[in-house]
């Protein structure tokens, strides 16, 4: 599937990652599927539950209640959760072994924002779980838009 990202979504993702650095940010990718493409129209920042454990610099976890609240709010809207995103404040570009261990939906998009400082260069990639792929069981997903 082709993926289309609105420019405003890319700007919001970048701002969230830079603001959260040196911790991992996390959130949901919201949009719809139509004409053979997935259109990401909104990024919804979520709290990183790992902040309360002091591990937000290397792990992320979206609180289940926050996830449920977004799913409930989307009912009947025509939009849905296409995936989620998180940052790698160590600058690592692709999915990590921890990301691989957290796969729960093989259709979900994984947005990863890599940056090694709050002001540094940001790299954004989209990935989808697939055991046939060589990068921690993820395949890179091409997308249209600009960063």
WOCOR-V163658 format. One record per residue. N is the residue number from 1. RES is the residue in three letters. PHI is phi in whole degrees, 0 to 359 (NA if undefined). PSI is psi in whole degrees, 0 to 359 (999 if undefined). Layout:
BEGIN
N,RES,PHI,PSI
N,RES,PHI,PSI
END
This chain:
BEGIN
1,UNK,NA,141
2,UNK,282,144
3,UNK,240,132
4,UNK,241,129
5,UNK,244,128
6,UNK,293,145
7,UNK,301,324
8,UNK,295,327
9,UNK,293,315
10,UNK,299,319
11,UNK,296,319
12,UNK,294,319
13,UNK,298,314
14,UNK,298,315
15,UNK,299,318
16,UNK,297,315
17,UNK,296,318
18,UNK,291,321
19,UNK,293,322
20,UNK,283,335
21,UNK,306,134
22,UNK,268,9
23,UNK,271,164
24,UNK,281,134
25,UNK,267,164
26,UNK,206,157
27,UNK,183,186
28,UNK,247,145
29,UNK,260,117
30,UNK,249,142
31,UNK,174,208
32,UNK,213,164
33,UNK,252,131
34,UNK,200,147
35,UNK,51,42
36,UNK,73,17
37,UNK,225,155
38,UNK,256,123
39,UNK,253,109
40,UNK,273,113
41,UNK,252,350
42,UNK,203,144
43,UNK,245,128
44,UNK,249,107
45,UNK,298,140
46,UNK,237,153
47,UNK,290,145
48,UNK,270,107
49,UNK,299,340
50,UNK,286,347
51,UNK,300,326
52,UNK,287,345
53,UNK,260,356
54,UNK,79,12
55,UNK,249,16
56,UNK,293,347
57,UNK,285,347
58,UNK,219,0
59,UNK,220,157
60,UNK,223,150
61,UNK,206,126
62,UNK,275,129
63,UNK,300,133
64,UNK,305,321
65,UNK,294,321
66,UNK,295,319
67,UNK,297,315
68,UNK,298,318
69,UNK,298,320
70,UNK,292,316
71,UNK,301,319
72,UNK,294,318
73,UNK,294,334
74,UNK,279,344
75,UNK,306,129
76,UNK,77,2
77,UNK,274,344
78,UNK,88,348
79,UNK,255,161
80,UNK,209,177
81,UNK,279,118
82,UNK,267,344
83,UNK,166,203
84,UNK,216,173
85,UNK,223,158
86,UNK,203,165
87,UNK,254,157
88,UNK,244,94
89,UNK,291,357
90,UNK,269,1
91,UNK,85,1
92,UNK,292,129
93,UNK,280,323
94,UNK,253,179
95,UNK,300,147
96,UNK,260,170
97,UNK,302,325
98,UNK,295,321
99,UNK,298,316
100,UNK,301,319
101,UNK,291,341
102,UNK,263,4
103,UNK,298,125
104,UNK,229,342
105,UNK,228,110
106,UNK,291,348
107,UNK,265,347
108,UNK,289,141
109,UNK,279,142
110,UNK,244,111
111,UNK,269,128
112,UNK,236,124
113,UNK,254,115
114,UNK,256,126
115,UNK,205,142
116,UNK,256,1
117,UNK,202,161
118,UNK,298,331
119,UNK,257,355
120,UNK,286,177
121,UNK,295,139
122,UNK,250,136
123,UNK,241,130
124,UNK,241,131
125,UNK,225,151
126,UNK,248,140
127,UNK,223,156
128,UNK,226,136
129,UNK,300,135
130,UNK,194,113
131,UNK,298,344
132,UNK,280,349
133,UNK,268,157
134,UNK,267,348
135,UNK,262,88
136,UNK,52,35
137,UNK,66,31
138,UNK,235,147
139,UNK,251,140
140,UNK,291,141
141,UNK,244,123
142,UNK,289,151
143,UNK,215,158
144,UNK,251,141
145,UNK,146,188
146,UNK,219,147
147,UNK,247,999
END
